[in-house]
Amino acid sequence: MAPWRDPGGAVGRNLRARDRLRPVDLARAHGLSTQAVRNYEAAGVLPAAARTAHGYRTYTARHAAALRAFLALAAGHGHRAATSIMRAVHRGDVDEALRLVDTGHARLLEDRRALDAVAAALADLPAGTGDGAASGRGAVFVGALARRLGVRPATLRQWERAGLLRPGRDPRTGYRVYRPADVRDALLVGQLRRGGYPPARIVPLLVEVRAAGGVADLDAVLGDWRARLGARGRALLTGAAALADYLDAGGT
């Protein structure tokens, strides 16, 4: 393992490698509890701490930089993935750490493509699709909806079993009834399935769409969705920069 270097204070925040920090010092500097710091060390997020003659942990600028790198990574990749990245670094497997970082960026790209696919599918929906959802106006049965989409009724039932559709039931006959919002979902599913999206990828997209409560509000939902992806992209960049600083300073 390369010796730790404090690159001009940028990583170490003016702490020298010989400085010794108590767990409480490291915790307070990052808004954490001392137990959280100990847990991160036990999980491999931080390098193993040295011990005093009395058995007390002592940390250094290297530990502070590792913790900053982890917290920056967690903001974009999530806690679990960030933990895996730091564990890989500290066992000397930098290639695996970088592969995990690449995976996070690849997932963001997939999510951006999914958003673009949803936006394109929504643009193809007929005007007024989904209107009248609250009143039930415009509800249709399975046969009529299947004909409209150019699929078999069995396909709609398959989509329902996959969690893509959730029609109601006619109280008198027990037949499936598709309200305007269900019709909107079915049209969207049809567009995405034709685009090659598997059901498992469509379900979370429908959650986003349904959160709008109606087609008229979907532009705002898509805008918020795009903003969240942008924030995640910035967080991934920040995490990558913090990890690069840690590696360059001799984190492994």
N, C-alpha and C positions, 0 to 999 in steps of 0.2 A: 504494500500500500504506500502511495506517495506521501511524503510529509505534508502536513497541512500548511497552507500559505494564506495569509490575510491580504487579499489584493487591494491595497491602498485604503482599507477600511470600508470599501463598497459592500463587501459581504459581511465582514465582521463588525460593521458599525462601530469602528474605532476601538474594537476589542483586540488585543494582541493574543496570539496563540498561547502565550504563557499565562494569561489571566485565568483565574479560576472562578467559576460561577457556581453558586449554590442552586439547588433545584428551584427554590423560590425566586431567585433572580431570573432564571430562564423563564419560569412560568409568568411572572409579572410582566416581563418585557413583551410577551405575546398574548396577554389576556387569557391565560390558561390557569388551571389549578396545578399544584405540584403533583397531584396524583396523575393528572393527564400526562405530564412530562415523564413521569416514571413509567406509565403505561406505554407511551410512545417508544421509550427505550427498550422495554421488554418486547415490543412488537417488531423491533428492528428498524423502526423509522429513524431512530437516532443511533449513532455509534455507541458502543458500550462505554459507560462512564467509568472514570478512575475512582478509586476509593481512598479515603483518608485512613490513617492508622486506626481510627475508631469506627471505620466502616461506612462513613458518610460519603454519598456521591458527590463528585465534583465534575462540573462541566466546563467547556472552553468555548472559544469563538467558533470552533468547528461544529459543536453541537448546536449553537445558536443558528449557524448558517444552514445546517441540516433541517432544523425545525422550520426556518423560514421557507426553505425549498419545499418541504412537505406541505405546509399550509398554502403556499401558492399553487402547487400542483392540485391539491384537494379542491380548490375553488373551480377548477375547470374539469378535472377528471373524476371528482368524487373521492370520498375518503378511502374506499376499498382499493381503487386503482392506484391512488397516490401512495398508499401503504405498500402495495406490491412493487411500485417503482423504486421506492426508497430501500426496501428490503433487497431488491436486486443489486442496487448500487453498493450496499454495505456488505454484500457477500462477494463483491468483485465482478458481478455479471452485468457490466455496463451495456452490452449488446441487448440483453433482455430488457433492461430498463428503457432503452431507446425504442425497442419494439413496442413496449407498452405505451410509450408516449405517442408513437406513430398510430397505434390502434385508436387512441382517443381522438386524434385529428381525423382519422378515416371515418369514425362514427359521426363526427360533426359534419363531414362532407356528405355522408349518407342522409343525415337529417336535413341538410340544406336541399338535397335533391328531392327528398320526400316533400318538403314544403313547396318546392317549385311544382311538383306533380299535383299536389292538392290545389294549389292556386290555378293551375291550368285546367284541372278537372272542374273546379268551381266555375271557371269562366265559361265552360261549355254547358253548364246547367241552364235549362230554360228559365226565362224571367218568371219570377213569382214562385219558383220551386221552394217549398217549405212554408209558404205563407198560409195562415189559417191553422197553424199547428195547435194553438190553444183551443180553438173552437171545434176542431175535428173536421172542419169544412174541407171537402176534397178527398176524403178517405177512400181507398180502393181495396179490393180483395186481391188475393195472390195471383189469380189468372190475369186480371187486367194489368197488374204491374209487370208480370212476366212478359206479356205481349209488348208493353211499352219499352222494356229494356232489351227485347229480342233474346230472352233466355227462357229456359223451361222453369215451371213452378218448382221443380225439384232443386234447381240451382238456388233459388231464393231460400228454400228451407235449409240447404247446405250452408249458406251464408249466415243464417240464423244460428245454426248449431255451432258455427265458428265464432259466434259472438259479434258478428258484423251488423246484424239487424236485430231489432227487438220489437216486432209488431205487437199490437194489442189483439184482443179477441172480441168478436161480436158476442154480446151477452146472450143473444137468443140462439144463435147457431153454433157458436164456438169456433167459427172460421177466423182465420187470421185477417186482421184489418190493418192496413198500412196508412197511417196518418200522413199529412203533408211532410212532416219532419222525417218520417220513415222513408217516404218516397225520395226525398232529397238524399238521405243516406244511401239508399239503394242505387240511385243514379251515380253517386260519387264512388261507391264500391265498384260499380260496373266499369267506370272510367279507369280506376286504378288497377283493377284486375286485368283489363285489356292492356294496361301499361306494364304488366308483369309483376305487380306488387303482390306478395303472398299475404294471406289473411293476417298472419302474426304482425306484419308491418302496417297493415291498414287499421287495426283496432286502435292503437294510440293516436292515429291521425283523426279518427272519428271522434275520439274524446275531445280533441282540440276543437273540432268543428261544432260538436254539440254544445260545448261551453258557450258558444255565441248565442244560443237560444233562437236563432233564426238567420236566414240568408242575408237579411239586411245588415246584420252586424258582423258578418264574416270578414269584411275588410279590416275592421279593427282587430279581430282575432289574429288574422294573418300578419298584420303589422306588429302586434305584440310578440307573436311567435318568432318573427324574423329578428326583432330586437333582442329577444332572449338568446337566439342562436349567435347573434353578433357579440353579445356580452360573454357568452361561453367561449367564442373564438378569441376574444381579448384575454380571457382568463387562461386559456391554453398557452397563449404566447407568453404571458407573464410567468406562468409555471415553468415553461421551457427555459426561459431566460434565467430564472432562479436556479434551476437544476444545472444549467450550463455553468453558471458562476460557481456553484458548489463543486462540480466536477473539475473545473479549471483550477480551483484553489486546492485541489488534492483531496476531495471528498472520497475518492477511491484510488 
